[in-house]
Amino acid sequence: MKKLKVFNFITLDGYFAGAEKDISWHRHDEETNAYAHDMLRLDDMLLFGRVTYDLMASYWPTPFAIKNDPIMAERMNNADKIVFSKTLKKTEWINTSLVHDNIVDELHKLKQIPGKNMTILGSGSIVTQLAQSGLIDEYQIMVDPVILGGGTSICKGINHVLNLKLTSTRTFRNGNVLLCYLPVEQASDHH
């Protein structure tokens, strides 16, 4: 069965986006970019909500992105992608499929089909819905050493306790810390 992981960066106070969806606070450097390149292998399918999709699709196919970060641009542009949206009518970004309805049922089906593992980037409302349904197999959270004092929580809307087991950590020179978790039920299956 395919695995579904979440990769998101958040602030120390738990926000993945600031006011007006601002993510300029995220600390990028050579080391964190190298990690992102390794983490986003071409064998993963990328999943987005509409807001994150709009942000990514407006950046990665551009000549600036291709010049600025050619490795990541190639991986983002060539990856198979799914955007979940009730309002989007069509997609312009190559290799992108659109799903309008019932993302929980759709993810149940996708996980059963042999093929690429899946990674959700950003997309807090999608993360919330899939976490509530127990469909996320791994959480990779990059914590930036910054406090915003407000914004959008990655956990906004989760209405029950979700117990996680820490499986690994990594500290980056710029102060970011990567925390990797498995849901407790899956963590006990790994031992």
N, C-alpha and C positions, 0 to 999 in steps of 0.2 A: 504494500500500500504506500502511496506517495505521502511524503511528510510536508507539513505546512509550518513555516516559521515566520516570525515577525522580526524585522530589523528596524529599529527606530532609535533616533537620538532624542534625549529629553534633557531638560534642565534639572538642577538639583532639587527644585521644588515641584518637579513632576509634569512640566508642560512640554509638549512636542511642537507647539507653535505659540508664538506670542500674539500680541494684538495685531489685527489685520493679517493674520496668517504668517507673520514674520518669522523666518528661520535664520536670519543673518547672524544670530548669536552663536550658531554652531561652529565649533573650532575645527577647521580643516587644516591639515598640514600633510607633509609627505608621508609620514608614518600612518596616519588615519586613512589617507587616500589609498595607500598600498593595501591596508587591511580591507577596505571596501572593494578594491579590485579583486582580491582573493575571495572575499565572501560572495560577491555576485558573479558566480561562475555562469558560463553560457548554458549549463545544463539545468538551470533553474528557470521556472516560469515566474514572471513578476505579476503581482496583483495590486491593484490600486482602487481606491474610491475616486469619485469624480474630481474632487478638489486637488488631490495629490496628482492624479493623472494630468489635469490641466497644467499644473506647475511643471511636471516632468516633460510633458510633450511640448511645452513652449520653450524648453531649454535644450534638452539633449540632442535633438536633430539639427540645431543651429550651427553654422560655421564657427561661431565663437566657442561653443562647447567642444566641438570636434578638435579645434586647435588647442584649447585650454587643457583638456583632459581626454586625449584620443583613446586611451584604453577603456575608460569608463563609458565614454560616448559610444564606442563600438559595442560594448556589452549591453548597455541600455537600449540602443537602437536595434540591435539584432536579436535580443531576447524575445521570446514569446511572452505576450502580455495580455492580461484580462483587466478590463475596467468595469467596475460594478457601479451602475448609475440608473436611477429611474428617470432622469431628465435628459441625459445625453442622447442625441439622435444618431450620431455616427462618430467614428474615430478617424483621425487623419494620420496618426503615428503608425509606422509600419509594424507588422506582426502583432496587431492589437485586435482582440475580440471584445465585444461588448455584451454584458449580461445585465438585463433590466430587472429581472424578478428573482425573488427568493434566493438570496445568496447562500443561505445555510444549506438548503437542498442542493443547490448547484455545487457547493464545495464538498458535500457528502459524495456526490456523483464523481466529481473530479478526482477525489482522493482514491477512489476505487479503480480508476483507469490507470494501467501501467504507463509509466513515462516520467517526465521531469518532476522533481520536487518543486514546491512553490514557496515564494517569499513575498510577504506583504511589506511594502515600504510606505511609511507615513500612514495615512488612511485610518485615522482614529476611530471613526464610526464603524468601519469594516472590522477593525481589530476588536472593538467592543462586541459586535454581533457574533463574531466567530469565537471569541473567548467565552462568551455566555453559553455557547452551544458545545463547548469542549472540543472544538475542531483544531485548535492551535497546538502543535506538537513541541514547539520550542520558541522561547522569547529571547532575543538578543537585543539588549538595551544599552546604548552608548550614552552614559551620563556626562554631560558637559558641566564644568565647574562654574556655573552661572545661575543666579537666581533672578527670575523675571518678575515675580510678584503677581503674575496673572497671565492668562493665555488659555490654551486648550489642552486639557489633560488627555493623555492616551487612554486613561481608564474611565473617562466620562461615560456614564450610563451603565457601567457594570453594577448589577444589583445583588450580587451574592459573593461570598468569599471564594477566592480562587487561590488555593494554596500552591506555591511553587517551591521547587528545590533548586538551589544554586548549584550549577555544575561546573562553572569555570569563571574566572575573572581575568582581565588583562588591563594593565595600566599603561597609558600612552604618555609620552614625554610632554605633550601639551596640557596634561591634566585630565584628559578624558579617561573614563573608566568604562570598560565593557563588562557587562554582567550578563551571563547566560543562564537561563532557567528552563527547567522542564516542569510541566504540571505534575503534581505529586503522584498521581496515579501512574503516569508514564515513567517518572523517575524510579518508582519501585519496580517497574518491569525491566529496567536496565540493570538491576543488581541481582 
